[in-house]
Amino acid sequence: MIKAGMRAVEWESIKAEKPMYELCEVATPVHSMFAQPHLLRMKIVGKYERLDFIPDLRLSVDTGFAVQVAKGAFVEAVRNWTPVRQGTLSTLIVEVKDDADPRIEDPDYQNKLRLAEQVYRNVGWFFTTVVRSTHISHPKTDPAIAALFLKRKTTLSPGDLSAVREAFGSQEKLPWKEVVAALGGGPTGVRKASAMHVRRLISVTVTEPLTDRSTVVRVQDGRPLFELPGNYPW
C-alpha cells in the first residue's frame, strides 16, 4: 500500500478487511495506515481475567473526517469529504467486521470494544468499528474506488506534476477528462491521474463511478504522498 509506506499489509478477511484497506488507500482524507498496529491489554479492577485487543487499523486522518466517521458510516464520510487547505491530523483506530462475524452480537466482545474505546479516547484518539455492508461498501462509490486503486502504483515524474499544474492554472477544479489529457491521455493518462489521486496531489470525487465529467480538485493541505525537492508543489 502507498499509504502504508509502500509496505504490504496483513488482512484476514477478503470480504471485509481487504476492501476496507483499499478504501483507505484511495480515500483522500486518509494520510497513512498501519495494519494490526499494537496490542492493547486491559485489566478490569476486581477481576482476574485480562482483555487483549489488537485493532485492525491505525489511520492518520483529517480531524474533521474522524469526527464525521464517529457520527456515521465510514464510506459516507469518504463520499461527503472535500479537501481543506488547512487542518489538523488525528489518529483513528478501526476494527473491521464482516456482516457474518458472530462477535457482532457477542455482549462480552462488545464490552471489550467499549473499554478499548475509552482507552483510546483518554489518549486523544478516535475509535470506530466498521461493518462491511454498512460502513465500507457503497454501490456508486465502489467502482470509483476499484478503478483508482488498481492504477495507484503508476510512476510519476516532476514533468507530470508540471503538466497538471499548468492544466489547472488558477482554477480550483477541472473535469477528469482534462486532467487525464494533460497527463498524456488514454490509458497512460488515466493511470497517472489515479496515482496522483492516491498520492494526495489531486482528489477526484468518488460519489459516482468515474466519468469524463468527474470533478477533480487540487489537494492543497501541504501533505502530499509525493517526494520532490523544494516546497510543496502547488
N, C-alpha and C positions, 0 to 999 in steps of 0.2 A: 504494500500500500504506500502511495505517495505520502499520505498524512501520518504514516507510522515511521517516517524517516527512511523510506524505501526498504523497510523490513517486512518479512512475512508475518501474518497474524494468525493466531490459532482460532479455529472455530469448531464447535462440536455439533452444531445443528445446521444442516444445509437449508432447512426451511425457515429458520428464524435468524440465527446469528450471521450467516453468510450474507443475506440480503440487507441486514442492518449495517454490517460493515461497509457494504457497497454504497448504501445510502449516505453514511457518514463521510466516505471518501469523496462523494460528489457534492454534498451539501456545503455551500459556501460559508455559512456561519460556523462550521466545524473547522478548527485550525489544525488540530492534531489528535491522534488517537493512540491508545495503548491497550492491548488486549490482556485480560486477566492481570491487572496491574499490581495487586497486593493481596495479602491475606489479612483479614480483619478478625481478630479474636476478641469475643465479648464475654465477659463474666458477670452474671447477674448476682447481686449481693443476696446472700442467704440460700443460694442454690449451688449444687456441686457441679453440674454439667457446664461445659463451656460451649459457646456458639461460635463456630468458624464460618466465615463468609468470604468467598472470592468473587468479586464482581466481574462481569464480562468485559466492561469497557471503562476506561477513564478518558474523557474527552476534554479538550480545551476549546471552549466555545465563547462566542459573544455573550456577554452577560444578559443582554436583552432577550436573546434567543433562549437561554437557560430559563429565564422567567416564564417565557411563553410555553416551553416544554412542561414546566411544573403545573401549568393550567390546563393542558390538554394533550393531544396526541403528538408524538414526535414528528411524524411526517407532515402533519398540518402546520406545525411551526416552521418546518423547512419550506413548505409551499407559501406561507404568508410572509416570510422574511425578506427584507430588502437591504442591500448594503448600506452601511453608515460610514461616514468619514472618520468619526472618532468613536471611541467606546472602550470599555474595559473587557478583559477576559476573565472567565470563571471556569472552575473545574466542575464537570458534570459526570457523576458516576452512573453507569447504566447497567441494569440487569435485564437480560433479553430472554423472552419466553416464547415458545411455540404455543399455539392455541390448545394443543392436546396435552400440554405439560400438566401432570396431575398435581403438582405443587401449587398451582394457582389457587386451588380450593383447600389447601392444607393450612389449617389455622396456625400450627406451630411454625411452619415456614414463613407464613405471612407476618407472624410476630417477630421473627428474626429480621425480616426486611424492615419492619418498622423501627426496630432497635438500631439497625445499621443506618437508617436514615437520620436518626437522632445524632449518631456519632458524626456523620458527615456534616450535618447542619451545624454542629458545635465547632467544627473547624472551618466553617465558611464555604463548604462545598454544597452543590446541588445533587440530588439523587432522584432517579426515576426508574420505574420498571416498565418495559415496553413489551407488548404482546403483538405477534406478527400481524394478524389481520386488522387490528385496530390502530396500531401505532407505527407500523413500518411500511405497509403496502397501501397504495392508492392507485386506482385504475388509470387515472390520467397522468400521474407522475411517474409510475414505474417504467414506462417506455423511455422517457427522457433520461431517467437515472441510468438505465441499462445502456443506452446509446453513448452517454458521456463516459461511463465507467469503462467500457470496452476499449476506448481510444485514449485513455488517460496517460499512457506511458510514452506517447509520441515525443520525440526530441524537439526541443525548441532552441532557437538561437536569438541573439540580440537583434538580428535583422528582422526576425518575425515580430518581435516586440515593437520595433520601429515602424513596421508596416501597419500594425494595428493602431499604434499611436497616431500615425498620420491619417488613418481612416476615420478615427474618432474626431480629430481636430479639437474644436471647442465643444463638441456635443457630448452629452452625458449618456445618450442611448443610441444604439444602432440596431437594425434588424439582423438576425443571424446570417442572412444571405450576404450582407455586405461585409461582415467580419470574415466569413469563410472566403469570400472573393479576395479580400486583402491578403489572405494567407496562401494564395495560390489557387483557390477554387477547387472544385471536385473533391474526391476522397481525401487528398492531401490537406486541403484547407479545413475540412471537417475534423480530421484528426488533430491538427494543430490547434484549432479553436477549442476542441474538447479538452486538450491538455492544458490550455491556458485557463479554462474554467476551473479545473481541478486544482491548479496551482494558484488560484485566487488572484489572478490578474484581471480577469473579466468574470462576469456572472450572467448566465443565461437563465431566464425564467424556466422553472420546471413544473409549472402548474398545468401544462399541457404537453403532449408529445412534441418533439422538436419539429419545427417547420421553418421555411424561409423567413417567415414573419415573426418568429420568436424574438422577444426583446432581450438585448444584451446591454449590460451596463458596465462601466469601469468600476473595479473594486479599489477604493482609494483610502483604505484604513491604515496603510503603511505596513501591512503584514502579509506580503505575498509569499508563496512557497516557491520562490524562484531566486536563484543566486546570480547577481550581476554586480560588478564593481560599481561603486558610486552610490548615489542616492536612490530612493525609491523611484521606479521607472515612470510613474505618472507625473 
